[in-house]
């Protein structure tokens, strides 16, 4: 008896690899290309204030789409191995329905729409992007043999025993138990065509708000929940409305986060001005976009940056020695009011530590295609979170 090999090779196109790289890069920071490695600061504060969120979370209702897809799979399962192809087909089905309901696909928030339009598979699917929320908000239920809510890969690996007839009743996981009390899928969920949209229904919004109340460490209530309950959707994370619902500890952390955001902005601005200057030499140009923006950004963020307690920042974020050293070097440069050349070497060292031969400051070939907007502070996912809070609305 012969059988087909169980292992095979697949190749991703250059565009697919770039898309995956962009996805991973965005998960590691605030959506801005992170050549200087401020991700540990971004992560520490963003996860503390807004657990389970990601800069990739463009449409909150995806958490339900993903859960309903898994429930559908389990309902049709005979207890065998996890069927990734079937999951893809379900994701493609509901994605197609979402695509039918929008006038413009660009900026629609539909994950992977370009690939679906081309009859291809997205490199990174919605189920992967939104699983963080399902775990952190305790929507995904624990399963036997795994401590806490499973990762997506853990759930898929455990799939053969979820409906196993050999397991005892105590170890068996039913369809309803995959996700804790989740609202039912809408009527006609399994249809291939028909309207489907991102608008949260009242019971879905209520469910999300309830889950947010215990999404903090050890089931505590995070700032995310209090902001949602109060309906705070200010443009700035540093607004009075945010501070009004924050605890005393959170207000102190918000102040520290704001100062760290200013340091990052100045560092990014100086870095961009240096890359621009080197690129001018490479290509015999005279661009001054970033050079012109630098003095104003330093002036705007100087005071907040210099108020930073670096030891407190290190304790709050657990940033490593290299990032701590770099933050101190940036602050010393800001304090000294020195020329851009004075910070060039620390910036080069920092980027080389992170990017090696791919560092823009050291790689003329890469600099040729370099383009970047004016530097901005770390935003700790607030633009994304703000839209989530608008979506769920205030309790009635």
C-alpha positions in Angstrom: 0.0 0.0 0.0 1.4 3.4 -0.9 0.4 6.8 0.3 1.0 10.4 -0.8 3.7 12.4 1.1 2.3 14.3 4.1 4.8 17.1 3.8 5.2 19.4 0.8 6.7 22.6 -0.2 5.0 25.9 -1.2 6.5 29.1 -2.4 5.4 32.6 -1.7 5.8 35.4 -4.3 7.9 38.4 -3.5 4.7 40.4 -3.0 3.4 37.8 -0.5 6.7 37.9 1.4 6.5 41.7 1.5 2.9 41.5 2.7 3.8 39.1 5.5 6.8 41.3 6.5 4.6 44.4 6.6 2.1 42.5 8.8 4.7 41.3 11.3 6.3 44.8 11.4 2.9 46.4 12.2 2.3 43.9 15.0 5.6 44.9 16.5 5.0 48.7 16.7 2.4 51.4 16.2 2.0 51.0 12.5 5.0 53.2 11.7 8.1 51.6 10.4 10.2 51.0 13.5 13.8 51.3 12.4 14.8 52.5 15.8 13.1 49.8 17.8 10.6 51.6 20.0 8.3 48.6 19.9 9.0 47.5 23.5 7.7 50.9 24.8 4.8 50.9 22.4 3.8 47.4 23.4 4.2 47.8 27.1 1.9 50.8 27.4 -0.6 49.8 24.6 -1.1 46.4 26.1 -1.5 47.9 29.6 -4.1 50.4 28.5 -5.8 48.4 25.7 -5.2 44.7 26.0 -6.0 42.4 23.1 -5.9 45.2 20.5 -3.7 45.6 17.5 -3.0 48.1 14.8 -4.3 45.5 12.4 -7.8 45.5 13.9 -9.6 47.6 11.4 -13.1 46.1 11.9 -14.2 45.0 15.4 -16.9 42.6 14.1 -14.2 40.3 12.7 -13.8 38.8 16.2 -17.3 37.3 15.7 -16.7 36.3 12.1 -13.6 34.3 13.2 -15.4 32.7 16.1 -18.4 31.8 14.0 -16.1 30.3 11.3 -14.5 28.0 13.9 -17.9 27.0 15.4 -19.1 26.1 11.9 -16.0 24.0 11.3 -16.4 22.2 14.6 -20.1 21.6 13.9 -19.1 19.8 10.6 -16.1 18.0 12.1 -16.0 14.3 12.7 -13.1 14.7 15.1 -10.3 14.4 12.6 -7.4 16.7 11.9 -8.1 20.4 11.5 -9.1 21.3 8.0 -7.2 24.6 7.1 -8.6 24.5 3.6 -12.1 24.4 4.9 -11.3 27.4 7.2 -10.0 29.3 4.2 -13.2 28.6 2.2 -15.4 29.9 5.1 -13.2 33.0 5.3 -13.4 33.5 1.6 -17.1 33.0 1.6 -17.9 35.7 4.3 -15.2 38.0 2.8 -16.9 37.8 -0.6 -20.2 38.7 1.0 -18.6 41.7 2.8 -17.0 42.8 -0.5 -20.4 42.7 -2.2 -21.7 45.2 0.3 -19.2 48.1 -0.1 -18.9 50.7 -2.8 -15.1 50.9 -2.5 -12.8 48.2 -1.4 -9.9 50.4 -0.7 -9.9 51.3 3.0 -13.0 49.2 3.5 -11.3 47.3 6.3 -12.0 44.0 4.6 -9.0 41.8 5.4 -7.3 40.3 2.3 -9.7 41.7 -0.3 -7.1 42.1 -3.0 -6.2 38.4 -2.7 -9.8 37.3 -2.7 -10.5 39.5 -5.7 -7.6 37.8 -7.5 -8.9 34.3 -6.5 -5.9 33.8 -4.3 -5.3 33.2 -0.6 -4.3 36.0 1.7 -0.8 35.6 3.2 -2.1 36.6 6.6 -5.8 35.8 7.2 -8.3 37.5 9.5 -8.4 34.5 11.8 -4.7 35.1 12.6 -5.0 38.9 12.9 -8.0 38.8 15.3 -7.1 35.8 17.4 -5.2 38.0 19.9 -8.5 39.7 20.8 -10.3 36.4 21.1 -7.7 35.2 23.6 -7.1 38.4 25.6 -10.7 39.3 26.0 -11.4 35.7 27.2 -13.8 35.0 24.4 -11.9 31.8 23.4 -12.5 29.3 26.2 -9.8 27.1 27.8 -9.6 23.6 26.4 -8.4 20.4 28.2 -4.7 20.1 28.4 -3.9 23.8 27.8 -3.6 26.4 30.4 -5.8 29.4 29.6 -7.3 30.3 26.3 -5.5 28.5 23.5 -3.5 30.2 20.7 -4.8 29.6 17.2 -2.2 27.0 16.6 -2.9 25.2 19.9 -6.6 25.0 19.1 -5.9 23.6 15.7 -3.4 21.0 17.1 -6.0 19.9 19.7 -8.8 19.7 17.1 -8.7 15.8 16.7 -9.7 15.4 20.3 -12.3 18.1 20.6 -15.1 15.7 19.6 -13.3 12.4 20.2 -15.5 9.6 21.3 -12.6 8.2 23.3 -12.3 11.2 25.6 -14.3 11.2 28.8 -17.2 13.6 29.1 -15.0 15.8 31.3 -12.5 16.3 28.5 -14.9 16.7 25.6 -15.4 20.2 24.2 -18.7 21.0 22.7 -19.3 23.6 20.0 -20.7 26.1 22.5 -17.6 25.8 24.7 -15.1 27.0 22.1 -16.2 30.6 22.8 -17.6 31.8 26.0 -21.3 32.7 25.6 -20.7 34.3 22.2 -23.8 35.7 20.4 -25.1 33.4 17.7 -24.2 33.8 14.1 -26.7 35.8 12.0 -29.4 34.0 10.1 -28.0 32.8 6.8 -24.4 32.8 8.0 -23.5 29.8 5.8 -25.0 31.3 2.6 -22.5 32.1 -0.2 -24.2 35.3 -1.1 -26.3 38.0 0.6 -25.6 41.1 2.6 -23.0 41.0 5.4 -21.5 44.0 7.1 -19.3 45.2 9.9 -22.1 47.0 11.9 -22.2 45.5 15.4 -25.6 44.4 16.6 -26.7 45.5 20.0 -26.2 42.1 21.6 -22.7 41.9 20.0 -21.7 45.3 21.3 -23.0 44.5 24.8 -21.0 41.3 24.7 -17.7 43.1 23.7 -18.2 45.7 26.5 -18.8 42.9 29.0 -15.7 41.1 27.9 -13.6 44.2 28.1 -14.5 44.7 31.8 -12.3 41.7 32.7 -9.7 41.9 30.0 -6.9 43.3 32.2 -4.2 41.3 34.1 -5.8 38.6 36.2 -9.3 39.6 35.1 -9.0 43.2 36.2 -10.8 46.1 34.4 -8.5 47.9 32.0 -8.6 51.5 30.9 -10.1 50.3 27.6 -13.3 49.3 29.4 -13.7 52.5 31.4 -13.2 54.6 28.3 -15.9 52.5 26.5 -18.4 52.8 29.4 -17.9 56.5 29.5 -18.0 56.9 25.7 -14.6 58.7 25.6 -13.6 59.1 22.0 -11.3 62.2 22.1 -8.9 62.8 19.3 -6.0 62.7 21.7 -5.1 60.0 24.2 -3.8 62.8 26.4 -7.1 64.6 26.7 -8.9 65.4 29.9 -11.6 63.0 29.2 -9.2 60.0 29.2 -7.6 61.1 32.5 -11.0 61.6 34.1 -11.8 57.9 33.9 -8.2 56.6 34.5 -7.1 55.4 37.9 -4.3 57.3 39.7 -1.8 54.6 38.6 -3.0 54.8 35.0 -2.7 58.6 35.0 0.9 58.3 36.1 1.6 55.7 33.4 -0.2 57.9 30.8 2.1 60.8 31.7 5.2 58.6 31.4 3.8 57.1 28.1 3.3 60.7 26.7 6.9 61.6 27.5 8.2 58.4 25.9 6.1 59.2 22.8 7.8 62.6 22.5 11.3 61.0 22.7 10.3 58.6 19.9 9.1 61.5 17.8 12.3 63.4 18.2 14.4 60.4 17.5 12.4 59.5 14.4 12.6 63.1 13.1 16.4 63.2 13.6 16.7 59.8 11.9 14.6 60.9 8.9 16.6 64.0 8.5 19.9 62.0 8.5 18.6 59.5 6.0 17.4 62.4 3.8 20.8 64.0 4.0 22.6 60.8 3.0 20.1 60.2 0.2 20.7 63.7 -1.1 24.4 62.9 -1.4 23.7 59.5 -3.0 21.3 60.9 -5.7 22.6 64.5 -5.9 19.3 65.9 -4.6 18.5 68.8 -2.3 15.4 67.6 -0.5 14.7 69.4 2.8 11.4 68.0 3.8 12.6 66.2 7.0 15.4 68.7 7.7 12.8 71.5 7.7 10.5 69.6 10.0 13.1 68.7 12.6 13.5 72.0 14.5 9.7 72.4 15.0 9.3 68.8 16.2 12.2 69.1 18.6 10.7 72.4 20.0 7.3 70.9 20.3 8.4 67.7 22.2 11.5 68.9 24.0 10.0 69.7 27.3 8.0 66.5 27.6 11.0 64.4 26.5 13.3 66.1 29.1 10.8 65.4 31.9 11.2 61.7 31.3 12.3 59.6 34.3 14.3 57.0 32.3 14.5 54.6 35.3 10.8 54.7 35.7 10.3 54.1 31.9 12.6 51.2 32.0 10.8 49.7 35.0 7.4 50.2 33.3 8.3 48.8 29.9 11.2 46.4 30.7 13.1 47.8 27.7 16.5 46.3 27.3 19.9 47.9 28.0 20.4 48.9 24.3 17.1 50.8 24.1 17.7 52.3 27.5 21.1 53.5 26.4 19.7 54.9 23.2 16.9 56.8 25.0 19.5 58.4 27.3 21.7 59.4 24.3 18.7 61.0 22.6 17.8 63.0 25.8 21.4 64.1 26.2 21.3 65.4 22.6 18.0 67.2 23.1 19.3 68.7 26.4 22.5 70.0 24.7 20.8 71.6 21.7 23.6 70.2 19.6 23.7 69.9 15.8 22.2 66.9 14.0 25.7 65.4 13.4 26.1 65.0 17.2 23.4 62.3 17.2 24.3 60.7 13.9 26.5 58.0 15.4 24.1 56.8 18.1 21.3 56.6 15.5 23.5 54.6 13.1 24.5 52.2 15.9 20.9 51.8 17.0 19.6 51.0 13.5 22.5 48.7 12.8 21.7 46.7 16.0 18.2 46.2 14.7 18.5 46.0 10.9 22.1 45.1 10.2 23.0 45.4 6.5 19.4 46.5 5.8 19.8 49.7 7.8 18.9 52.8 5.7 21.7 54.9 7.3 24.2 52.3 6.2 22.8 51.0 2.9 22.8 53.4 0.0 20.9 51.0 -2.3 18.0 50.8 0.1 18.0 54.6 0.6 17.3 55.1 -3.1 13.7 54.0 -2.6 13.2 55.5 0.8 10.1 57.6 1.4 8.7 58.7 4.7 6.1 61.1 6.1 6.9 63.6 8.9 7.8 61.9 12.2 5.0 61.3 14.7 5.0 60.3 18.4 4.1 56.8 19.5 0.2 56.6 19.5 -0.2 53.3 21.5 -2.9 52.2 19.1 -5.3 55.0 20.3 -6.6 55.7 16.7 -7.6 52.1 16.3 -8.9 51.8 19.9 -10.9 55.0 19.5 -12.7 53.6 16.5 -13.4 50.4 18.5 -15.0 52.4 21.3 -17.1 54.3 18.7 -18.3 51.0 17.3 -19.4 49.4 20.6 -21.1 52.6 21.8 -22.1 53.4 25.3 -24.3 51.1 27.4 -28.0 52.1 27.3 
